[in-house]
């Protein structure tokens, strides 16, 4: 579809929209390897709209992380934050007891000194232990 724009204001608005779309697409391409995504070819309009929403949310996340990092004085490379956060893991520890069955604890790995410094600058406090939600408990019991 070709749009014929009559006024300079309309042309400028179209150019700005194209730049914004290009910027969103560039962020999505940057995040694709982080999220292990592959290209998606859409056949239906609702899927195209969903894809645009996901791209927009990726753009907002990227820009939010970038601004958060800049305010903390850590530059503007959100990929660093994502890579460091990816190293923090949660593990379920199962302790069998003779009287109460299994006791399950969800523990979070402790950051190394460099990660701790980064999280401290960003104001992120990692929990030592997380609570299991009620709907996860029966699922975990089946997996044991």
Buried (B, 14 or more C-beta within 10 A) or exposed (E): EEEEEEEEEEEEEEEEEEEEBEEBEEBBEBBEEBEEEEEEEEEEEEEEEEBEEBBBEBBEBBBEBBEBBEEBEBEEEBBBBBEBBEEBEEEBEEEEEEEEEEEBEBBBEEBEEEBEEBBEEBEBEBEEEEEBEEEEEEEBEEEE
